[in-house]
Every structure is written in structure tokens, then in C-alpha cells.
């Protein structure tokens, strides 16, 4: 695959899309089979993944197209039930590629493990002793998971805080130790939990307190990924809106989210519309990513926007996003779910760091898609037209009837299930 531009992909049948992919990505028979097999995740595998299994649950699996990130072409697998998300991401990616694409980077990739200690006879002394024995503690944590050290990762730093120092309550006063771990290409939850559990007895000995919690923190603010794009206004022009108008509307929309949590939550839901489908498609833990992203949006004391939109001196629209990305390309379900491995391979992802950057770029694209629609025609026009097929199905349409009813719903500007039921009855007569 030399380009992520695949004109006409939207109008192809599923069979034609699969054939094109097979050709373009030199897919193996097994990979092609997985795409067309409803049981790609076998019941046997599923039964080993979680408890009390009774089946598998499927989601639509589509491709975000047109992405150009750091000069590299990406077709991006997205697993999501909501109409218009994939179309909107692809639409914005097409605009951004004409402006040079997304620029992304990762500052560092350290995951955090926490140990909670209570009941220290002298908290300040306990803190000093931990810092004094920092090297010993870090080495002990590395020894608990030597394979990650052999891969070039392992514990890179350690720090310690005292929380609620002035409180009289023995419940709220505590010492919290962090280890910062380079987990290489793994998300690292299990390896970090192994490390913190293993060094807890040493921490108790040093602090003379009692350790309670020993667990990864999902607030992965030492594992940040950033993406940026810069779009000249002429690329933002729509039928009835000048590019400058669209640009200004997007900036106003951003300022609204930056100032008002009621708006920020919806704004950020739109960002996660892009992020979650890629996280899910690659077999990653989307609850971890969601929790970290929302916490980071509140890092300044008020819940705000996950993205930033502004205008540069030349009048270009500048979009930025920075989020914690606790994801991996190995471990967890990434190598168990057959479609997760497939997703990573068609993106030609080489590291967890690269995947994190791709994911935030999709989040930024998705956000612009929503803001652009909101600042111009409103979200319903495009969204409901794409949603019309789901509404037709909910109204009882099947087979060839689906497209006919969906078209009628759009033409009659009444995209609702009650109307679809009426039209289905008429069609049957
Ligand atoms: P794993 O426990 O599967 O560990 C990853 C494994 O990948 C390592 O054991 C390592 O094995 C192997 N590996 C192979 N190649 C590499 C590489 N290049 N870099 C790093 N490791 C490599 O997964 P994680 O520790 O990542 O944990 C993720 C899972 O934990 C997710 O399923 C998540 O849902 C779950 N989880 C999440 C929690 C949370 O978010 N709070 C809490 C608990 C679990 P070796 O080095 O031995 O070869």
C-alpha cells in the first residue's frame, strides 16, 4: 500500500473492499479469512480471555482513510458502532494531508506504579529513607521482571509524596511511592503490578509502615503523545461557508470547551470517538485510555478541552492534542484477538510509541470533523444521513429494502424509527 487515499472505497461493496485490501496489503489467506469470518475470535479463545463466556460480541470494523502522519501513509482500522465517525475522520484526514499531514511525537514513555503506605511512625523520616534507598528499590523492582530490563526497559525513576500530612486521621495520612517504568512496547499493567507487589515488603521494612495498595496508575502523564496539524483556510471552505468562517467557528467552539465543562465533556467525547475505535481495533484497554485522557483534561484544576485550536500569523488553523496513551503493541489482547494483530499489521506499526501517536492524530482529526460540522451546517445533517441505514434497520428494513428506506428517510427529512416503520409497511404493500 503506497497511499492511504483509496478513492471510491465508500461506494464499494464489502466484498470489493476486502479484495482491494488483500491485493494492496498482500494479505495471507488466514488474514482474509479472519475478516470474513464472524468467528474470527473463536469461542475457545474468548473462553480463555474472560470468565463466564457465552459468546462473542461483534462491532462494525472499518478503515479510516487518507491519514498522512509524519510523512507516512496510514489506513487506520476502527471498531465502532456509531455511524459517521469513520467517514468524518477520513474526511478531515483528507483535508489535513493536503496541508502536509499530521506531525506527532512522544516525549517519553514511562508507566507509573504506585505503592500506598500508611501508619508510618514518622512520615518525613520514611520519605527520606525511601529516597536514600532509591537505587536498591529500583534494582529490586527490575529484578522482579528481568525480561523487560533485557529488552532495554525497566525502572527509570522513583519518587515519593506524603498525602494529607496535616490530617489527624490515620486513614487519610499516607505516603505514596511511585516507580516510573519503561515498559517498551507493552502497556505494562501486569509487569508493573508484579514489580510493585514484589517490592512492597522492602518498602514496609524501610518505612516501618503498612503497605495497602500496590498497582499501576492509569494517569499515564509520563507517557504523553502529541499531534499537531496546520490547515490553510482555503482547505476548510464548504459549500456555503468561507474557509475563514469555518476556521473562526472551530476556534470559537474550542474556546467554549476550554471554558465550560458542560461543553468540554461533549467536545472530548468527540475526540474519544476517534481514539476508542483504534484502541479497540488494536486490542488495547480502552477503559485505561479513557480514564487517563479525561484526568489529563482536568490537570489544571478544571475539566477542559483535550485539544487546542488557534490561528497562526498566516491565518492558518492550528490544531494540537496531547494525551496520556497507555497502550501497547504486545501483551493483553493485542496478540490474542486475531483482528488486533491484523489491525497492527495493516498500519505497519513498529512500536507502541508509534501507535500512541497515530491514535492521538485520529482523535485530533475526529475533533475537527465534529467542530467543523458544528460551526457550519450543524451536526445533524451529515450525521443523520449516515445514521439513516441504522434507523431503517431498526424500523424493520432488511436486504435491498434498507437502502431504499434510508434514502426515503433522508429525502423526507424525517430520520426516525417511527417513520422508518411506516415506510417499511408501505414498501411491503
Ligand atoms: P502482559 O502481561 O501481556 O505483558 C506483556 C508481555 O509482552 C511481557 O510479559 C513481555 O514478555 C512480552 N513482550 C514481548 N515483546 C515485548 C516488547 N517489545 N516490549 C514489552 N514487552 C514485550 O501485558 P501488560 O503488562 O502490558 O498488561 C496489559 C494488560 O493488563 C491489559 O490487558 C490490561 O487490560 C490489563 N490490566 C490493566 C490494569 C489497569 O489498567 N489498571 C490493571 C491490570 C491489568 P517477556 O518480556 O517475558 O517476553
Boltz pocket constraint, residues with backbone or C-beta under 6 A from the ligand:
constraints:
  - pocket:
      binder: B
      contacts: [[A, 147], [A, 148], [A, 151], [A, 183], [A, 184], [A, 185], [A, 186], [A, 187], [A, 188], [A, 189], [A, 190], [A, 191], [A, 192], [A, 193], [A, 216], [A, 218], [A, 283], [A, 285], [A, 288], [A, 328], [A, 330], [A, 331], [A, 332], [A, 333]]
      max_distance: 6.0
